[in-house]
Amino acid sequence: MIGYEKEKNGSFYVWLAGVDYRYRRLGALTKMFDYFSVWVEEEGYICITIKTRNDKRNMLSYLIKNGWNFTKVEEKEDILKNEIYLIKEL
């Protein structure tokens, strides 16, 4: 997981998050997000933002199940490439 302060609004942006397919469904992503969330909050941020795409169904499903909320959709020519922005309040 890699992230940075993208905007000066109290949010921390997750630029890259993922788990090798051989280790999926073992709780690794949840552990990473849990650790990351604590660290981000300790650093004084109030929320975490992330962007994914329609074709990343596993990530979308994970984010929805774990309390992330949609903020906007950036439409692309190919609907599967639509970029979906989400936020999680800390």
Backbone torsions as a table, in degrees:
resi	resn	phi	psi	omega
1	MET	NA	132.0	179.9
2	ILE	-132.1	137.0	178.7
3	GLY	-152.2	172.8	179.7
4	TYR	-162.6	166.8	175.5
5	GLU	-79.7	109.1	-175.5
6	LYS	-92.6	-35.0	-178.6
7	GLU	-131.1	156.6	-179.8
8	LYS	-92.9	54.0	-177.4
9	ASN	-126.1	17.1	179.6
10	GLY	86.8	7.0	-179.8
11	SER	-106.5	153.9	175.7
12	PHE	-119.7	129.8	-173.6
13	TYR	-97.0	128.3	172.6
14	VAL	-86.4	110.6	-178.5
15	TRP	-83.8	-36.0	-176.7
16	LEU	-147.6	129.6	176.3
17	ALA	-147.3	135.0	178.7
18	GLY	-178.6	164.9	-179.9
19	VAL	-132.9	132.7	175.5
20	ASP	-50.5	134.9	-175.2
21	TYR	-53.9	-27.8	-179.4
22	ARG	-70.6	-16.9	-175.7
23	TYR	-116.5	11.8	179.6
24	ARG	-73.9	156.0	179.8
25	ARG	67.4	22.4	176.1
26	LEU	-113.9	4.7	177.5
27	GLY	91.5	5.9	-176.8
28	ALA	-64.7	-44.0	-178.6
29	LEU	-64.7	-40.3	177.8
30	THR	-61.7	-43.3	178.0
31	LYS	-62.3	-42.4	179.0
32	MET	-63.5	-46.6	-179.8
33	PHE	-65.1	-38.0	178.0
34	ASP	-61.4	-49.4	179.5
35	TYR	-62.7	-46.2	-178.7
36	PHE	-60.6	-43.7	-179.3
37	SER	-61.8	-42.9	178.0
38	VAL	-63.4	-46.8	-179.1
39	TRP	-61.5	-45.6	-178.7
40	VAL	-61.5	-43.4	179.3
41	GLU	-65.3	-41.4	177.5
42	GLU	-62.0	-28.3	178.7
43	GLU	-81.1	-2.2	174.5
44	GLY	98.0	7.4	179.1
45	TYR	-82.5	154.3	-177.4
46	ILE	-106.0	-13.1	179.2
47	CYS	-159.1	166.0	176.9
48	ILE	-121.4	138.3	176.8
49	THR	-118.9	155.3	-179.5
50	ILE	-152.6	156.1	175.9
51	LYS	-127.8	135.3	175.5
52	THR	-138.7	-172.8	-177.4
53	ARG	-128.0	161.1	177.9
54	ASN	-56.5	-33.8	-177.3
55	ASP	-79.4	-1.8	176.9
56	LYS	-99.9	62.9	-173.0
57	ARG	-60.4	-39.0	179.5
58	ASN	-63.2	-42.1	179.5
59	MET	-68.0	-44.1	177.9
60	LEU	-57.6	-46.6	179.9
61	SER	-61.0	-45.7	179.2
62	TYR	-59.1	-48.4	-177.1
63	LEU	-62.1	-44.5	179.4
64	ILE	-62.5	-46.5	-179.6
65	LYS	-63.5	-22.2	-176.0
66	ASN	-107.8	25.3	168.4
67	GLY	84.6	14.5	176.0
68	TRP	-80.4	149.2	-179.5
69	ASN	-120.0	142.7	177.9
70	PHE	-70.7	139.7	174.3
71	THR	-115.3	-34.4	176.0
72	LYS	-167.0	163.9	175.9
73	VAL	-126.6	128.6	176.0
74	GLU	-102.4	110.9	-174.8
75	GLU	-75.5	142.0	177.0
76	LYS	-121.6	168.1	179.0
77	GLU	-59.1	-43.6	176.2
78	ASP	-92.8	115.0	-175.2
79	ILE	-56.4	-29.7	178.9
80	LEU	-69.2	-18.3	179.3
81	LYS	-94.8	-0.2	176.3
82	ASN	-51.6	135.1	179.7
83	GLU	-93.4	128.9	-175.8
84	ILE	-114.2	122.6	-178.2
85	TYR	-99.9	134.4	-179.9
86	LEU	-133.0	161.8	-179.9
87	ILE	-139.2	148.0	173.1
88	LYS	-132.2	120.3	177.1
89	GLU	-75.1	143.9	179.5
90	LEU	-96.7	NA	NA
